[in-house]
Amino acid sequence: VEPGGEQNPVGALISLADYEREARLRLDQDAFAYYAGGAADELTLRDNEAAWRRLAIMPRVLVGVGERDAGVTVLGRRRAHPLIIAPMAFQAMAHPDGESATARAAAATGTVMCVSTLASVSPEAVAHAAPLATRWFQLYVFKDRGITAELVSQAVASGYEAILVTADAPVAGVRERELRHPVRGLPVQLGDALAAGGGTLSPIAAAAQFDPDLRWADVAHMSRECPLPVLVKGVLTPGDAERALAHGARGVVVSNHGGRQLDTVPAGADALPAVVDAVGDRLDVLVDGGIRRGTDLLKALALGARAALVGRPVLWGLAVAGEDGARRVLEILLAEFDRALALAGVPDAERVGPELLAPARW
Ligand SMILES: Cc1cc2nc3c(=O)[nH]c(=O)nc-3n(C[C@H](O)[C@H](O)[C@H](O)COP(=O)(O)O)c2cc1C
């Protein structure tokens, strides 16, 4: 059923905003605060969505859009579309099937899934749950490098296709919603390794284990040693994108971590063009933050991203209806993207360029 189509029964959830509203009703307050919240005054969190809205689409008409191709090339591989599921920790709090359900939704829709280091289950278990899903592994580098090495080799052995090193979380952001609504210790695969015996971990306790001294030399080391392509997630400036390239990364994710780390940094959409200008011809530049509509995805490509990651809406789908809900969220976004390609007069996703956009005047 198409979003907005006549076949949707009255009251059905037909947009990502509908899923967010419904998830908020179903999740307990603490879980919702952890998922939805951002850092400090949440200016960056709000601007992530607003920045896409500040861009108007300048459509072409009468170009013939009967056949459309949403396909793009990412890390040298052809993919059916440019949507990727962002790495998000602790998905078992949204639904008991957690990351396994998300991975199955990814497989069903041809979407790449990034599996978080702080997943509720191991990278191997996610691979078993959805062997057909294309999976990338998101790496938080711990002070204990033994844990890091073990995670990477498990990811390599269980068929993950890339490593995403998160660079914007040397320490946790100032998350006031989390302080007001603390989530109790959550079962994570690394609980036993990181907590003193308990087997569960709060998000804050987990972040305290990350190595705040991670440097570019570590990225260079990983790029050399790891058989998988390494991407650096959390880059916001052209200078850092150049450094990622110089230290062997294959790509960068222009991201502010969903507004959860340093408040008042720019939105993904606003930081993207300068990074594309600097390295877009030599690195795969991806973007995330505030992607909520098919038109946002179109705008990300127009600004030069090869693909875009969507975060929270997948958790809303998961909270509402497990695997089916997560799948539905992805299907809605992809159907909207297809509609946007047609209506903007750009039937080939790989040919979408900056001429498609103008500053919005509303
Ligand atoms: C609940 C939650 C948990 C997250 N956990 C991680 C994580 O473990 N590793 C990581 O690199 N990014 C993490 N992120 C950031 C996302 O990967 C992504 O950058 C961001 O959520 C995208 O913005 P969006 O939620 O507005 O789509 C998390 C985000 C949320 C909302």
The ligand as an SDF file (V2000), in Angstrom:
LIG
                    3D

 31 33  0  0  0  0  0  0  0  0999 V2000
   18.9190    5.7310   20.4180 C   0  0  0  0  0  0  0  0  0  0  0  0
   20.1330    6.0030   19.5800 C   0  0  0  0  0  0  0  0  0  0  0  0
   21.2670    5.2470   19.7580 C   0  0  0  0  0  0  0  0  0  0  0  0
   22.4040    5.4860   18.9730 C   0  0  0  0  0  0  0  0  0  0  0  0
   23.4770    4.6850   19.1240 N   0  0  0  0  0  0  0  0  0  0  0  0
   24.5490    4.8670   18.3240 C   0  0  0  0  0  0  0  0  0  0  0  0
   25.6470    3.9770   18.3860 C   0  0  0  0  0  0  0  0  0  0  0  0
   25.6420    3.0160   19.1510 O   0  0  0  0  0  0  0  0  0  0  0  0
   26.7100    4.2250   17.5780 N   0  0  0  0  0  0  0  0  0  0  0  0
   26.7310    5.2870   16.7000 C   0  0  0  0  0  0  0  0  0  0  0  0
   27.7120    5.4780   15.9840 O   0  0  0  0  0  0  0  0  0  0  0  0
   25.6840    6.1240   16.6010 N   0  0  0  0  0  0  0  0  0  0  0  0
   24.5970    5.9320   17.3800 C   0  0  0  0  0  0  0  0  0  0  0  0
   23.5230    6.7680   17.2430 N   0  0  0  0  0  0  0  0  0  0  0  0
   23.5280    7.8310   16.2160 C   0  0  0  0  0  0  0  0  0  0  0  0
   22.9370    7.3220   14.9010 C   0  0  0  0  0  0  0  0  0  0  0  0
   23.7660    6.3600   14.3140 O   0  0  0  0  0  0  0  0  0  0  0  0
   22.7130    8.4280   13.8760 C   0  0  0  0  0  0  0  0  0  0  0  0
   23.8910    9.1650   13.6990 O   0  0  0  0  0  0  0  0  0  0  0  0
   21.5650    9.3770   14.1930 C   0  0  0  0  0  0  0  0  0  0  0  0
   20.6060    8.7930   15.0330 O   0  0  0  0  0  0  0  0  0  0  0  0
   20.8950    9.8110   12.8930 C   0  0  0  0  0  0  0  0  0  0  0  0
   19.9500   10.7650   13.1330 O   0  0  0  0  0  0  0  0  0  0  0  0
   18.3420   10.4920   13.1460 P   0  0  0  0  0  0  0  0  0  0  0  0
   18.0550    9.6600   14.3460 O   0  0  0  0  0  0  0  0  0  0  0  0
   17.8130   11.8770   13.2290 O   0  0  0  0  0  0  0  0  0  0  0  0
   17.9480    9.8130   11.8440 O   0  0  0  0  0  0  0  0  0  0  0  0
   22.3820    6.5430   18.0200 C   0  0  0  0  0  0  0  0  0  0  0  0
   21.2320    7.2950   17.8570 C   0  0  0  0  0  0  0  0  0  0  0  0
   20.1090    7.0490   18.6070 C   0  0  0  0  0  0  0  0  0  0  0  0
   18.8790    7.8610   18.3740 C   0  0  0  0  0  0  0  0  0  0  0  0
  1  2  1  0
  2  3  1  0
  2 30  2  0
  3  4  2  0
  4  5  1  0
  4 28  1  0
  5  6  2  0
  6  7  1  0
  6 13  1  0
  7  8  2  0
  7  9  1  0
  9 10  1  0
 10 11  2  0
 10 12  1  0
 12 13  2  0
 13 14  1  0
 14 15  1  0
 14 28  1  0
 15 16  1  0
 16 17  1  0
 16 18  1  0
 18 19  1  0
 18 20  1  0
 20 21  1  0
 20 22  1  0
 22 23  1  0
 23 24  1  0
 24 25  2  0
 24 26  1  0
 24 27  1  0
 28 29  2  0
 29 30  1  0
 30 31  1  0
M  END
$$$$
